[in-house]
Amino acid sequence: MTTKTSVSVHPNFWKDWKIIRKRYKGKEFISILTETNGYDDESLMDLTPHLKSIKNIVVNALGDNIIDAVSYNYDRQPYLSLGWNIRKMRYAVDNRGKSGGLRIIFCTNNTNIIFVFVATKRDCADEVRLEKTFMPRIKDYLAK
């Protein structure tokens, strides 16, 4: 029997995605839904092609125990004692390949995924500033 993976999204992830949408302006970045009331995070991700793809890659890799093939462990892991592993994934967009694409920070445990942060490579150049952005998000989300 397989257990269903739960997908959650930190509220600031949607703000990050809005910035990405403005930068790329492709139809694959725009949700077909403008009103988000009544939808859970997983359903909202399914409404945007790139987010659906990212979600499916992570969910399938976690379920098949090949998560190391699609993402790698973040250097600092302050939430391992709580059972959460911080991971970083590179995702290719607009024929630029992974090196010029998006960076996604997410947390996993055995059956849960929390998408925390998404940005372009340029926005992730300063690792210290990047960490100051997403570590408080993880802390706040796990404190709920």
DRENRO-654489 format. One record per atom (N, C-alpha, C, O): atom name; y, z, x; residue in three letters. Coordinates in steps of 0.02 Angstrom, whole numbers, plus 50000, padded with zeros to 5 digits. Last residue first. Example, Ala and Ser with C-alpha at 12.3 -4.5 7.8 and 13.67 -1.06 7.14 Angstrom:
BEGIN
ATOM; N; 49888; 50354; 50642; SER $
ATOM; CA; 49947; 50357; 50684; SER $
ATOM; C; 50002; 50394; 50645; SER $
ATOM; O; 50057; 50402; 50670; SER $
ATOM; N; 49716; 50390; 50660; ALA $
ATOM; CA; 49775; 50390; 50615; ALA $
ATOM; C; 49835; 50390; 50660; ALA $
ATOM; O; 49834; 50423; 50712; ALA $
//
This chain:
BEGIN
ATOM; N; 51302; 50640; 50181; LYS $
ATOM; CA; 51302; 50639; 50107; LYS $
ATOM; C; 51240; 50673; 50080; LYS $
ATOM; O; 51232; 50677; 50019; LYS $
ATOM; N; 51289; 50626; 50315; ALA $
ATOM; CA; 51308; 50692; 50291; ALA $
ATOM; C; 51305; 50697; 50215; ALA $
ATOM; O; 51306; 50752; 50187; ALA $
ATOM; N; 51271; 50493; 50340; LEU $
ATOM; CA; 51212; 50535; 50342; LEU $
ATOM; C; 51226; 50606; 50317; LEU $
ATOM; O; 51179; 50642; 50299; LEU $
ATOM; N; 51405; 50451; 50330; TYR $
ATOM; CA; 51355; 50425; 50283; TYR $
ATOM; C; 51294; 50470; 50281; TYR $
ATOM; O; 51267; 50484; 50227; TYR $
ATOM; N; 51468; 50515; 50438; ASP $
ATOM; CA; 51490; 50527; 50369; ASP $
ATOM; C; 51436; 50507; 50319; ASP $
ATOM; O; 51424; 50542; 50270; ASP $
ATOM; N; 51395; 50460; 50546; LYS $
ATOM; CA; 51397; 50532; 50535; LYS $
ATOM; C; 51416; 50548; 50464; LYS $
ATOM; O; 51383; 50589; 50432; LYS $
ATOM; N; 51428; 50324; 50533; ILE $
ATOM; CA; 51358; 50347; 50527; ILE $
ATOM; C; 51356; 50421; 50511; ILE $
ATOM; O; 51318; 50442; 50468; ILE $
ATOM; N; 51565; 50329; 50553; ARG $
ATOM; CA; 51538; 50302; 50491; ARG $
ATOM; C; 51467; 50327; 50480; ARG $
ATOM; O; 51448; 50347; 50425; ARG $
ATOM; N; 51577; 50376; 50684; PRO $
ATOM; CA; 51598; 50419; 50628; PRO $
ATOM; C; 51573; 50395; 50561; PRO $
ATOM; O; 51560; 50435; 50516; PRO $
ATOM; N; 51521; 50258; 50750; MET $
ATOM; CA; 51487; 50323; 50752; MET $
ATOM; C; 51511; 50371; 50697; MET $
ATOM; O; 51469; 50404; 50666; MET $
ATOM; N; 51610; 50146; 50736; PHE $
ATOM; CA; 51551; 50153; 50693; PHE $
ATOM; C; 51515; 50220; 50696; PHE $
ATOM; O; 51480; 50237; 50648; PHE $
ATOM; N; 51725; 50170; 50818; THR $
ATOM; CA; 51731; 50143; 50751; THR $
ATOM; C; 51669; 50159; 50709; THR $
ATOM; O; 51676; 50182; 50652; THR $
ATOM; N; 51685; 50212; 50940; LYS $
ATOM; CA; 51730; 50257; 50903; LYS $
ATOM; C; 51739; 50233; 50831; LYS $
ATOM; O; 51760; 50272; 50788; LYS $
ATOM; N; 51616; 50098; 50980; GLU $
ATOM; CA; 51578; 50158; 50963; GLU $
ATOM; C; 51621; 50208; 50924; GLU $
ATOM; O; 51595; 50242; 50879; GLU $
ATOM; N; 51724; 50013; 51004; LEU $
ATOM; CA; 51674; 49996; 50954; LEU $
ATOM; C; 51636; 50058; 50932; LEU $
ATOM; O; 51626; 50069; 50872; LEU $
ATOM; N; 51785; 50076; 51111; ARG $
ATOM; CA; 51821; 50071; 51048; ARG $
ATOM; C; 51773; 50055; 50990; ARG $
ATOM; O; 51780; 50081; 50935; ARG $
ATOM; N; 51681; 50058; 51205; VAL $
ATOM; CA; 51705; 50125; 51189; VAL $
ATOM; C; 51741; 50125; 51122; VAL $
ATOM; O; 51729; 50168; 51079; VAL $
ATOM; N; 51668; 49918; 51215; GLU $
ATOM; CA; 51613; 49958; 51189; GLU $
ATOM; C; 51634; 50028; 51169; GLU $
ATOM; O; 51608; 50056; 51121; GLU $
ATOM; N; 51760; 49787; 51183; ASP $
ATOM; CA; 51771; 49854; 51209; ASP $
ATOM; C; 51720; 49902; 51178; ASP $
ATOM; O; 51727; 49923; 51120; ASP $
ATOM; N; 51709; 49678; 51110; ALA $
ATOM; CA; 51715; 49675; 51183; ALA $
ATOM; C; 51723; 49743; 51215; ALA $
ATOM; O; 51696; 49756; 51268; ALA $
ATOM; N; 51700; 49657; 50976; CYS $
ATOM; CA; 51653; 49705; 51006; CYS $
ATOM; C; 51658; 49707; 51082; CYS $
ATOM; O; 51614; 49736; 51114; CYS $
ATOM; N; 51781; 49554; 50939; ASP $
ATOM; CA; 51798; 49621; 50915; ASP $
ATOM; C; 51755; 49675; 50947; ASP $
ATOM; O; 51773; 49734; 50944; ASP $
ATOM; N; 51710; 49446; 50992; ARG $
ATOM; CA; 51776; 49464; 51019; ARG $
ATOM; C; 51796; 49534; 50999; ARG $
ATOM; O; 51826; 49570; 51039; ARG $
ATOM; N; 51600; 49438; 50908; LYS $
ATOM; CA; 51591; 49458; 50977; LYS $
ATOM; C; 51657; 49482; 51008; LYS $
ATOM; O; 51659; 49531; 51045; LYS $
ATOM; N; 51644; 49510; 50747; THR $
ATOM; CA; 51632; 49454; 50793; THR $
ATOM; C; 51624; 49481; 50864; THR $
ATOM; O; 51638; 49539; 50877; THR $
ATOM; N; 51551; 49632; 50650; ALA $
ATOM; CA; 51611; 49605; 50682; ALA $
ATOM; C; 51593; 49544; 50724; ALA $
ATOM; O; 51534; 49530; 50734; ALA $
ATOM; N; 51498; 49767; 50551; VAL $
ATOM; CA; 51489; 49696; 50568; VAL $
ATOM; C; 51555; 49671; 50596; VAL $
ATOM; O; 51609; 49687; 50570; VAL $
ATOM; N; 51412; 49919; 50518; PHE $
ATOM; CA; 51468; 49884; 50549; PHE $
ATOM; C; 51450; 49811; 50561; PHE $
ATOM; O; 51393; 49796; 50580; PHE $
ATOM; N; 51302; 49970; 50443; VAL $
ATOM; CA; 51360; 50012; 50458; VAL $
ATOM; C; 51421; 49971; 50478; VAL $
ATOM; O; 51477; 49987; 50458; VAL $
ATOM; N; 51169; 49975; 50337; PHE $
ATOM; CA; 51212; 49929; 50374; PHE $
ATOM; C; 51280; 49963; 50381; PHE $
ATOM; O; 51311; 49983; 50332; PHE $
ATOM; N; 51027; 50064; 50342; ILE $
ATOM; CA; 51097; 50072; 50325; ILE $
ATOM; C; 51137; 50024; 50368; ILE $
ATOM; O; 51139; 50031; 50429; ILE $
ATOM; N; 50865; 50071; 50279; ILE $
ATOM; CA; 50911; 50035; 50323; ILE $
ATOM; C; 50981; 50047; 50297; ILE $
ATOM; O; 50994; 50042; 50237; ILE $
ATOM; N; 50710; 50158; 50271; ASN $
ATOM; CA; 50779; 50149; 50250; ASN $
ATOM; C; 50819; 50111; 50303; ASN $
ATOM; O; 50807; 50118; 50363; ASN $
ATOM; N; 50584; 50194; 50314; THR $
ATOM; CA; 50589; 50154; 50253; THR $
ATOM; C; 50660; 50140; 50230; THR $
ATOM; O; 50670; 50114; 50175; THR $
ATOM; N; 50599; 50256; 50443; ASN $
ATOM; CA; 50537; 50221; 50423; ASN $
ATOM; C; 50545; 50175; 50364; ASN $
ATOM; O; 50516; 50121; 50363; ASN $
ATOM; N; 50766; 50211; 50480; ASN $
ATOM; CA; 50712; 50259; 50488; ASN $
ATOM; C; 50651; 50223; 50461; ASN $
ATOM; O; 50652; 50162; 50458; ASN $
ATOM; N; 50908; 50134; 50557; THR $
ATOM; CA; 50843; 50131; 50522; THR $
ATOM; C; 50806; 50197; 50530; THR $
ATOM; O; 50813; 50232; 50580; THR $
ATOM; N; 51071; 50065; 50552; CYS $
ATOM; CA; 51027; 50121; 50566; CYS $
ATOM; C; 50963; 50113; 50527; CYS $
ATOM; O; 50963; 50088; 50471; CYS $
ATOM; N; 51167; 49935; 50631; PHE $
ATOM; CA; 51134; 49965; 50574; PHE $
ATOM; C; 51089; 50022; 50598; PHE $
ATOM; O; 51072; 50026; 50657; PHE $
ATOM; N; 51287; 49818; 50671; ILE $
ATOM; CA; 51261; 49884; 50688; ILE $
ATOM; C; 51229; 49912; 50625; ILE $
ATOM; O; 51261; 49914; 50572; ILE $
ATOM; N; 51300; 49653; 50720; ILE $
ATOM; CA; 51287; 49697; 50663; ILE $
ATOM; C; 51258; 49762; 50690; ILE $
ATOM; O; 51209; 49761; 50728; ILE $
ATOM; N; 51403; 49525; 50770; ARG $
ATOM; CA; 51368; 49585; 50792; ARG $
ATOM; C; 51361; 49631; 50733; ARG $
ATOM; O; 51410; 49647; 50699; ARG $
ATOM; N; 51399; 49345; 50761; LEU $
ATOM; CA; 51416; 49411; 50736; LEU $
ATOM; C; 51375; 49466; 50770; LEU $
ATOM; O; 51320; 49454; 50795; LEU $
ATOM; N; 51415; 49228; 50896; GLY $
ATOM; CA; 51411; 49245; 50826; GLY $
ATOM; C; 51433; 49316; 50809; GLY $
ATOM; O; 51479; 49342; 50839; GLY $
ATOM; N; 51399; 49183; 51022; GLY $
ATOM; CA; 51465; 49176; 50992; GLY $
ATOM; C; 51468; 49196; 50920; GLY $
ATOM; O; 51518; 49184; 50886; GLY $
ATOM; N; 51266; 49211; 51049; SER $
ATOM; CA; 51316; 49237; 51095; SER $
ATOM; C; 51387; 49232; 51066; SER $
ATOM; O; 51431; 49271; 51085; SER $
ATOM; N; 51193; 49143; 50953; LYS $
ATOM; CA; 51200; 49215; 50948; LYS $
ATOM; C; 51255; 49242; 50992; LYS $
ATOM; O; 51288; 49291; 50974; LYS $
ATOM; N; 51283; 48990; 50911; GLY $
ATOM; CA; 51228; 49029; 50938; GLY $
ATOM; C; 51241; 49104; 50932; GLY $
ATOM; O; 51295; 49125; 50909; GLY $
ATOM; N; 51372; 48912; 50850; ARG $
ATOM; CA; 51394; 48944; 50912; ARG $
ATOM; C; 51338; 48982; 50946; ARG $
ATOM; O; 51344; 49004; 51003; ARG $
ATOM; N; 51354; 48858; 50724; ASN $
ATOM; CA; 51330; 48820; 50782; ASN $
ATOM; C; 51354; 48849; 50849; ASN $
ATOM; O; 51356; 48813; 50899; ASN $
ATOM; N; 51394; 48963; 50631; ASP $
ATOM; CA; 51436; 48904; 50647; ASP $
ATOM; C; 51417; 48869; 50712; ASP $
ATOM; O; 51461; 48852; 50752; ASP $
ATOM; N; 51310; 49107; 50699; VAL $
ATOM; CA; 51347; 49073; 50645; VAL $
ATOM; C; 51383; 49012; 50673; VAL $
ATOM; O; 51401; 49010; 50732; VAL $
ATOM; N; 51181; 49223; 50740; ALA $
ATOM; CA; 51215; 49160; 50753; ALA $
ATOM; C; 51249; 49132; 50690; ALA $
ATOM; O; 51220; 49134; 50636; ALA $
ATOM; N; 51189; 49392; 50777; TYR $
ATOM; CA; 51173; 49343; 50725; TYR $
ATOM; C; 51215; 49280; 50735; TYR $
ATOM; O; 51276; 49284; 50739; TYR $
ATOM; N; 51121; 49533; 50855; ARG $
ATOM; CA; 51166; 49475; 50862; ARG $
ATOM; C; 51141; 49422; 50813; ARG $
ATOM; O; 51082; 49409; 50807; ARG $
ATOM; N; 51116; 49706; 50820; MET $
ATOM; CA; 51087; 49640; 50812; MET $
ATOM; C; 51140; 49587; 50822; MET $
ATOM; O; 51198; 49595; 50801; MET $
ATOM; N; 51072; 49869; 50860; LYS $
ATOM; CA; 51124; 49818; 50863; LYS $
ATOM; C; 51090; 49750; 50861; LYS $
ATOM; O; 51040; 49738; 50896; LYS $
ATOM; N; 51034; 50031; 50789; ARG $
ATOM; CA; 51014; 49966; 50817; ARG $
ATOM; C; 51073; 49918; 50815; ARG $
ATOM; O; 51118; 49924; 50774; ARG $
ATOM; N; 50989; 50198; 50790; ILE $
ATOM; CA; 51044; 50151; 50786; ILE $
ATOM; C; 51024; 50087; 50822; ILE $
ATOM; O; 51000; 50090; 50879; ILE $
ATOM; N; 50878; 50288; 50693; ASN $
ATOM; CA; 50883; 50249; 50754; ASN $
ATOM; C; 50940; 50199; 50745; ASN $
ATOM; O; 50939; 50160; 50697; ASN $
ATOM; N; 50845; 50447; 50626; TRP $
ATOM; CA; 50881; 50384; 50621; TRP $
ATOM; C; 50889; 50352; 50690; TRP $
ATOM; O; 50906; 50386; 50739; TRP $
ATOM; N; 50796; 50577; 50628; GLY $
ATOM; CA; 50750; 50523; 50611; GLY $
ATOM; C; 50782; 50454; 50607; GLY $
ATOM; O; 50749; 50407; 50585; GLY $
ATOM; N; 50873; 50674; 50678; LEU $
ATOM; CA; 50872; 50669; 50605; LEU $
ATOM; C; 50826; 50613; 50581; LEU $
ATOM; O; 50818; 50602; 50521; LEU $
ATOM; N; 50862; 50649; 50811; SER $
ATOM; CA; 50834; 50712; 50787; SER $
ATOM; C; 50831; 50714; 50710; SER $
ATOM; O; 50791; 50751; 50681; SER $
ATOM; N; 50935; 50532; 50822; LEU $
ATOM; CA; 50863; 50529; 50827; LEU $
ATOM; C; 50830; 50592; 50800; LEU $
ATOM; O; 50777; 50589; 50770; LEU $
ATOM; N; 51072; 50527; 50827; TYR $
ATOM; CA; 51041; 50544; 50763; TYR $
ATOM; C; 50965; 50538; 50764; TYR $
ATOM; O; 50934; 50540; 50711; TYR $
ATOM; N; 51125; 50480; 50948; PRO $
ATOM; CA; 51135; 50551; 50930; PRO $
ATOM; C; 51100; 50572; 50866; PRO $
ATOM; O; 51097; 50632; 50852; PRO $
ATOM; N; 51097; 50374; 51055; GLN $
ATOM; CA; 51058; 50387; 50995; GLN $
ATOM; C; 51066; 50461; 50973; GLN $
ATOM; O; 51019; 50499; 50978; GLN $
ATOM; N; 51171; 50243; 51146; ARG $
ATOM; CA; 51173; 50313; 51125; ARG $
ATOM; C; 51137; 50322; 51059; ARG $
ATOM; O; 51146; 50282; 51013; ARG $
ATOM; N; 51132; 50103; 51147; ASP $
ATOM; CA; 51126; 50147; 51205; ASP $
ATOM; C; 51124; 50221; 51187; ASP $
ATOM; O; 51081; 50258; 51211; ASP $
ATOM; N; 51030; 50040; 51015; TYR $
ATOM; CA; 51095; 50053; 51042; TYR $
ATOM; C; 51087; 50105; 51098; TYR $
ATOM; O; 51041; 50145; 51097; TYR $
ATOM; N; 50890; 49933; 51026; ASN $
ATOM; CA; 50917; 50001; 51018; ASN $
ATOM; C; 50986; 50006; 51050; ASN $
ATOM; O; 50998; 49979; 51104; ASN $
ATOM; N; 50904; 49768; 50955; TYR $
ATOM; CA; 50886; 49814; 51009; TYR $
ATOM; C; 50919; 49882; 50996; TYR $
ATOM; O; 50969; 49887; 50960; TYR $
ATOM; N; 50820; 49644; 50854; SER $
ATOM; CA; 50877; 49688; 50871; SER $
ATOM; C; 50855; 49733; 50928; SER $
ATOM; O; 50797; 49736; 50946; SER $
ATOM; N; 50708; 49567; 50842; VAL $
ATOM; CA; 50769; 49542; 50812; VAL $
ATOM; C; 50831; 49584; 50828; VAL $
ATOM; O; 50887; 49562; 50817; VAL $
ATOM; N; 50604; 49632; 50907; ALA $
ATOM; CA; 50612; 49561; 50919; ALA $
ATOM; C; 50678; 49534; 50892; ALA $
ATOM; O; 50702; 49482; 50915; ALA $
ATOM; N; 50600; 49760; 50861; ASP $
ATOM; CA; 50625; 49750; 50929; ASP $
ATOM; C; 50635; 49676; 50945; ASP $
ATOM; O; 50671; 49660; 50992; ASP $
ATOM; N; 50537; 49747; 50738; ILE $
ATOM; CA; 50609; 49757; 50738; ILE $
ATOM; C; 50639; 49746; 50808; ILE $
ATOM; O; 50696; 49725; 50813; ILE $
ATOM; N; 50410; 49727; 50695; ILE $
ATOM; CA; 50435; 49684; 50749; ILE $
ATOM; C; 50511; 49689; 50755; ILE $
ATOM; O; 50544; 49641; 50774; ILE $
ATOM; N; 50345; 49782; 50583; ASN $
ATOM; CA; 50346; 49819; 50647; ASN $
ATOM; C; 50365; 49774; 50706; ASN $
ATOM; O; 50339; 49783; 50761; ASN $
ATOM; N; 50362; 49724; 50462; ASP $
ATOM; CA; 50310; 49696; 50505; ASP $
ATOM; C; 50305; 49729; 50573; ASP $
ATOM; O; 50267; 49707; 50616; ASP $
ATOM; N; 50472; 49796; 50413; GLY $
ATOM; CA; 50408; 49799; 50378; GLY $
ATOM; C; 50349; 49774; 50420; GLY $
ATOM; O; 50294; 49799; 50413; GLY $
ATOM; N; 50571; 49757; 50503; LEU $
ATOM; CA; 50552; 49827; 50498; LEU $
ATOM; C; 50484; 49834; 50465; LEU $
ATOM; O; 50442; 49874; 50488; LEU $
ATOM; N; 50575; 49620; 50476; ALA $
ATOM; CA; 50558; 49643; 50544; ALA $
ATOM; C; 50537; 49716; 50543; ALA $
ATOM; O; 50489; 49735; 50577; ALA $
ATOM; N; 50617; 49621; 50342; ASN $
ATOM; CA; 50552; 49593; 50360; ASN $
ATOM; C; 50529; 49617; 50429; ASN $
ATOM; O; 50470; 49632; 50439; ASN $
ATOM; N; 50744; 49682; 50356; VAL $
ATOM; CA; 50693; 49711; 50312; VAL $
ATOM; C; 50624; 49686; 50332; VAL $
ATOM; O; 50577; 49726; 50339; VAL $
ATOM; N; 50811; 49590; 50444; VAL $
ATOM; CA; 50801; 49661; 50463; VAL $
ATOM; C; 50745; 49693; 50421; VAL $
ATOM; O; 50702; 49727; 50449; VAL $
ATOM; N; 50807; 49470; 50371; ILE $
ATOM; CA; 50781; 49473; 50439; ILE $
ATOM; C; 50764; 49545; 50458; ILE $
ATOM; O; 50710; 49559; 50483; ILE $
ATOM; N; 50871; 49507; 50251; ASN $
ATOM; CA; 50801; 49488; 50251; ASN $
ATOM; C; 50769; 49490; 50320; ASN $
ATOM; O; 50712; 49511; 50328; ASN $
ATOM; N; 51003; 49533; 50298; LYS $
ATOM; CA; 50963; 49586; 50265; LYS $
ATOM; C; 50889; 49569; 50267; LYS $
ATOM; O; 50848; 49612; 50284; LYS $
ATOM; N; 51038; 49405; 50345; ILE $
ATOM; CA; 51038; 49463; 50390; ILE $
ATOM; C; 50994; 49518; 50361; ILE $
ATOM; O; 50952; 49547; 50397; ILE $
ATOM; N; 51029; 49332; 50224; SER $
ATOM; CA; 50988; 49315; 50281; SER $
ATOM; C; 50982; 49373; 50330; SER $
ATOM; O; 50927; 49389; 50353; SER $
ATOM; N; 51128; 49395; 50149; LYS $
ATOM; CA; 51059; 49394; 50125; LYS $
ATOM; C; 51011; 49379; 50182; LYS $
ATOM; O; 50958; 49410; 50188; LYS $
ATOM; N; 51239; 49365; 50225; LEU $
ATOM; CA; 51218; 49434; 50219; LEU $
ATOM; C; 51147; 49439; 50193; LEU $
ATOM; O; 51109; 49483; 50214; LEU $
ATOM; N; 51243; 49224; 50208; HIS $
ATOM; CA; 51234; 49253; 50274; HIS $
ATOM; C; 51211; 49326; 50270; HIS $
ATOM; O; 51167; 49346; 50308; HIS $
ATOM; N; 51257; 49210; 50060; PRO $
ATOM; CA; 51201; 49182; 50100; PRO $
ATOM; C; 51191; 49214; 50169; PRO $
ATOM; O; 51134; 49230; 50186; PRO $
ATOM; N; 51281; 49339; 49948; THR $
ATOM; CA; 51315; 49302; 50001; THR $
ATOM; C; 51261; 49276; 50049; THR $
ATOM; O; 51224; 49317; 50077; THR $
ATOM; N; 51202; 49411; 49862; LEU $
ATOM; CA; 51247; 49362; 49832; LEU $
ATOM; C; 51286; 49321; 49884; LEU $
ATOM; O; 51319; 49272; 49866; LEU $
ATOM; N; 51133; 49508; 49929; ASP $
ATOM; CA; 51096; 49448; 49909; ASP $
ATOM; C; 51141; 49394; 49880; ASP $
ATOM; O; 51120; 49336; 49876; ASP $
ATOM; N; 51226; 49610; 49938; MET $
ATOM; CA; 51209; 49572; 49999; MET $
ATOM; C; 51174; 49507; 49981; MET $
ATOM; O; 51184; 49456; 50014; MET $
ATOM; N; 51220; 49656; 49807; LEU $
ATOM; CA; 51282; 49626; 49832; LEU $
ATOM; C; 51269; 49585; 49895; LEU $
ATOM; O; 51299; 49532; 49904; LEU $
ATOM; N; 51091; 49711; 49806; SER $
ATOM; CA; 51107; 49654; 49763; SER $
ATOM; C; 51170; 49618; 49785; SER $
ATOM; O; 51174; 49557; 49783; SER $
ATOM; N; 51109; 49816; 49896; GLU $
ATOM; CA; 51060; 49764; 49911; GLU $
ATOM; C; 51074; 49701; 49869; GLU $
ATOM; O; 51069; 49645; 49894; GLU $
ATOM; N; 51204; 49899; 49831; ASP $
ATOM; CA; 51219; 49866; 49895; ASP $
ATOM; C; 51173; 49808; 49910; ASP $
ATOM; O; 51195; 49755; 49933; ASP $
ATOM; N; 51209; 49865; 49652; ASP $
ATOM; CA; 51194; 49906; 49710; ASP $
ATOM; C; 51206; 49865; 49773; ASP $
ATOM; O; 51217; 49804; 49770; ASP $
ATOM; N; 51336; 49840; 49529; TYR $
ATOM; CA; 51285; 49812; 49574; TYR $
ATOM; C; 51273; 49860; 49631; TYR $
ATOM; O; 51319; 49891; 49657; TYR $
ATOM; N; 51441; 49893; 49456; GLY $
ATOM; CA; 51375; 49892; 49426; GLY $
ATOM; C; 51319; 49864; 49470; GLY $
ATOM; O; 51261; 49864; 49450; GLY $
ATOM; N; 51570; 49792; 49518; ASN $
ATOM; CA; 51551; 49850; 49478; ASN $
ATOM; C; 51480; 49841; 49450; ASN $
ATOM; O; 51463; 49788; 49423; ASN $
ATOM; N; 51622; 49685; 49586; THR $
ATOM; CA; 51562; 49716; 49614; THR $
ATOM; C; 51538; 49775; 49573; THR $
ATOM; O; 51488; 49807; 49592; THR $
ATOM; N; 51685; 49527; 49559; GLU $
ATOM; CA; 51684; 49595; 49531; GLU $
ATOM; C; 51618; 49628; 49551; GLU $
ATOM; O; 51565; 49603; 49535; GLU $
ATOM; N; 51650; 49408; 49617; THR $
ATOM; CA; 51712; 49440; 49640; THR $
ATOM; C; 51716; 49512; 49614; THR $
ATOM; O; 51749; 49554; 49646; THR $
ATOM; N; 51512; 49322; 49675; LEU $
ATOM; CA; 51536; 49372; 49629; LEU $
ATOM; C; 51599; 49404; 49657; LEU $
ATOM; O; 51600; 49425; 49715; LEU $
ATOM; N; 51469; 49245; 49772; ILE $
ATOM; CA; 51480; 49210; 49709; ILE $
ATOM; C; 51508; 49258; 49657; ILE $
ATOM; O; 51526; 49237; 49602; ILE $
ATOM; N; 51551; 49277; 49927; SER $
ATOM; CA; 51505; 49297; 49875; SER $
ATOM; C; 51521; 49258; 49812; SER $
ATOM; O; 51578; 49239; 49799; SER $
ATOM; N; 51566; 49181; 50072; ILE $
ATOM; CA; 51597; 49204; 50010; ILE $
ATOM; C; 51544; 49220; 49959; ILE $
ATOM; O; 51497; 49182; 49949; ILE $
ATOM; N; 51505; 49123; 50177; PHE $
ATOM; CA; 51531; 49191; 50187; PHE $
ATOM; C; 51559; 49221; 50123; PHE $
ATOM; O; 51575; 49280; 50121; PHE $
ATOM; N; 51476; 48994; 50150; GLU $
ATOM; CA; 51419; 49039; 50159; GLU $
ATOM; C; 51441; 49112; 50166; GLU $
ATOM; O; 51399; 49157; 50162; GLU $
ATOM; N; 51595; 48927; 50153; LYS $
ATOM; CA; 51570; 48946; 50087; LYS $
ATOM; C; 51510; 48993; 50092; LYS $
ATOM; O; 51495; 49029; 50044; LYS $
ATOM; N; 51703; 48991; 50284; GLY $
ATOM; CA; 51649; 48948; 50259; GLY $
ATOM; C; 51623; 48972; 50192; GLY $
ATOM; O; 51628; 49032; 50177; GLY $
ATOM; N; 51799; 49070; 50348; LYS $
ATOM; CA; 51818; 49031; 50290; LYS $
ATOM; C; 51765; 48983; 50264; LYS $
ATOM; O; 51781; 48937; 50226; LYS $
ATOM; N; 51810; 49151; 50464; TYR $
ATOM; CA; 51766; 49093; 50463; TYR $
ATOM; C; 51780; 49045; 50405; TYR $
ATOM; O; 51772; 48985; 50413; TYR $
ATOM; N; 51908; 49250; 50439; ARG $
ATOM; CA; 51905; 49217; 50504; ARG $
ATOM; C; 51865; 49152; 50501; ARG $
ATOM; O; 51885; 49103; 50532; ARG $
ATOM; N; 51882; 49297; 50312; LYS $
ATOM; CA; 51947; 49266; 50326; LYS $
ATOM; C; 51945; 49226; 50390; LYS $
ATOM; O; 51978; 49174; 50396; LYS $
ATOM; N; 51754; 49352; 50332; ARG $
ATOM; CA; 51764; 49297; 50285; ARG $
ATOM; C; 51830; 49260; 50298; ARG $
ATOM; O; 51832; 49199; 50296; ARG $
ATOM; N; 51784; 49458; 50418; ILE $
ATOM; CA; 51742; 49403; 50442; ILE $
ATOM; C; 51752; 49342; 50397; ILE $
ATOM; O; 51758; 49286; 50422; ILE $
ATOM; N; 51855; 49540; 50330; ILE $
ATOM; CA; 51888; 49513; 50390; ILE $
ATOM; C; 51850; 49453; 50417; ILE $
ATOM; O; 51880; 49404; 50437; ILE $
ATOM; N; 51752; 49571; 50241; LYS $
ATOM; CA; 51811; 49536; 50216; LYS $
ATOM; C; 51850; 49505; 50274; LYS $
ATOM; O; 51876; 49449; 50268; LYS $
ATOM; N; 51668; 49645; 50321; TRP $
ATOM; CA; 51646; 49579; 50299; TRP $
ATOM; C; 51705; 49538; 50273; TRP $
ATOM; O; 51707; 49477; 50281; TRP $
ATOM; N; 51741; 49763; 50335; ASP $
ATOM; CA; 51727; 49722; 50394; ASP $
ATOM; C; 51709; 49651; 50374; ASP $
ATOM; O; 51731; 49602; 50405; ASP $
ATOM; N; 51731; 49805; 50203; LYS $
ATOM; CA; 51797; 49789; 50230; LYS $
ATOM; C; 51790; 49746; 50293; LYS $
ATOM; O; 51828; 49699; 50303; LYS $
ATOM; N; 51595; 49828; 50197; TRP $
ATOM; CA; 51623; 49776; 50153; TRP $
ATOM; C; 51693; 49757; 50177; TRP $
ATOM; O; 51713; 49699; 50172; TRP $
ATOM; N; 51584; 49935; 50284; PHE $
ATOM; CA; 51550; 49872; 50301; PHE $
ATOM; C; 51579; 49815; 50260; PHE $
ATOM; O; 51588; 49760; 50286; PHE $
ATOM; N; 51637; 50043; 50220; ASN $
ATOM; CA; 51681; 50007; 50267; ASN $
ATOM; C; 51649; 49942; 50292; ASN $
ATOM; O; 51684; 49899; 50318; ASN $
ATOM; N; 51525; 50093; 50146; PRO $
ATOM; CA; 51582; 50061; 50113; PRO $
ATOM; C; 51628; 50021; 50159; PRO $
ATOM; O; 51654; 49969; 50139; PRO $
ATOM; N; 51367; 50050; 50213; HIS $
ATOM; CA; 51425; 50094; 50218; HIS $
ATOM; C; 51484; 50059; 50185; HIS $
ATOM; O; 51492; 49998; 50195; HIS $
ATOM; N; 51229; 50012; 50116; VAL $
ATOM; CA; 51285; 49985; 50154; VAL $
ATOM; C; 51341; 50036; 50155; VAL $
ATOM; O; 51360; 50062; 50102; VAL $
ATOM; N; 51049; 50009; 50111; SER $
ATOM; CA; 51114; 50038; 50093; SER $
ATOM; C; 51168; 50008; 50138; SER $
ATOM; O; 51153; 49982; 50192; SER $
ATOM; N; 50888; 49978; 50057; VAL $
ATOM; CA; 50945; 49951; 50094; VAL $
ATOM; C; 51009; 49982; 50066; VAL $
ATOM; O; 51021; 49980; 50005; VAL $
ATOM; N; 50723; 50032; 50075; SER $
ATOM; CA; 50786; 50043; 50041; SER $
ATOM; C; 50843; 50018; 50086; SER $
ATOM; O; 50846; 50034; 50145; SER $
ATOM; N; 50570; 49951; 50064; THR $
ATOM; CA; 50624; 49972; 50108; THR $
ATOM; C; 50688; 49977; 50068; THR $
ATOM; O; 50705; 49931; 50030; THR $
ATOM; N; 50424; 50009; 49986; LYS $
ATOM; CA; 50484; 49967; 49982; LYS $
ATOM; C; 50538; 49995; 50027; LYS $
ATOM; O; 50551; 50056; 50028; LYS $
ATOM; N; 50268; 50018; 50069; THR $
ATOM; CA; 50324; 50051; 50037; THR $
ATOM; C; 50385; 50006; 50038; THR $
ATOM; O; 50396; 49968; 50086; THR $
ATOM; N; 50108; 49954; 50032; THR $
ATOM; CA; 50169; 49951; 50070; THR $
ATOM; C; 50225; 49986; 50032; THR $
ATOM; O; 50228; 49982; 49970; THR $
ATOM; N; 49941; 50000; 50042; MET $
ATOM; CA; 50000; 50000; 50000; MET $
ATOM; C; 50062; 50000; 50045; MET $
ATOM; O; 50068; 50041; 50090; MET $
//
